[in-house]
Amino acid sequence: MLSCSSALFQRIAFKFMAPKLKPQRLHQIAETGTEQLVKKARTMSTESSMKDAFSTYADYLNNFNEKRERVVKASRDITMNSKKNYLSGSQTQ
């Protein structure tokens, strides 16, 4: 069987696993100011059919969600009122 010392194994493992730093990248990181670290907001500079389609779809989804919220609220109100009526009827007897 082959045997190897732990020091030799550690040196070999470190050689293969250690990341190699590129000197030009270190200079780029060091020269980066805080102004460059802040991301700029992306905006569409031109009017396009994609933007129009997206805004139309966004309007559709907003209207759909508003209708859905009204239905859910009405459903909750009906459930709450029916429970009140049931409990008030059972308490009188």
N, C-alpha and C positions, 0 to 999 in steps of 0.2 A: 504494500500500500504506500501511497505517496503521503508524506507529511510535510507541512509547511508551517513556519512560525507565524504567530499572530501579527507580528510587526510587518513581515513581508506581505501578508494578506492585506493588512490595512493600507500599506503603501500602494499596492496594486489597485485596491478598491477606490482609493482616493484619486488615483490618476485617471481612472475611467469615469468616475462619478462626479468629479469636481467640474463646475461650469468654467468655461474659458471666457474670461472677460476681454473684450476688445477695447484697446486704448481709445479709439476714436469715439466709442459710445460713452466712455467715462467722461470725456471732454464735453460731449453734448449734454450729459446729465448735469455736469457742474456749471455749464454756462446757461442753463435754462432758468429764466426768471419766473417770478410768480405770475406775470401777465400771460405767459405762454401756457401755463398749466390750466387756466380756466377755459373751459370749452365754450365755443361760440354757439349760439342758438341757430339751428338750421331753419332757413325760410326759403320758400319758393320765390325766385326772383321774377319769374314770368307767369303770365296767365296761361294755363294749359287745360286741355280737356280732362286730364287726370285730376287736377285740382277741382275743376267743376264737378266731376263725377263724385269725388270724395265729399265735397260739401253737400251735394244733393243726398248722398247716402247718409251723411251725418245728420242732416235735418230729418230724414226718414226715421233713423234710429231714435232721435230725441223725441219725436212725436209718438213713436211706438212705445217708448219707455214711460212717457207721461200718461198715455192711455192705460198702460199696464198698472201703473201706480194708483190711478183712480179706481180701477177694478179691484185691486187688492185692498184698498182702503174701504170701499163699499162692502166687500166681503167680510172684513173684520168688523165693521159696524153692524152688519146683519147678524153675525155670530154673537157679538156682545149683547145686542138687543134681545135676541132669542134666549140667551142664557138668563138675562134679567127677567124676562117674562115667565120663563119656566120656574125660576126660583121664587118669584113673587106669587105665582099660582100654587106652588107646593107649600108655601108658608101660611097661606090663609086657611088651609084645611086642618 
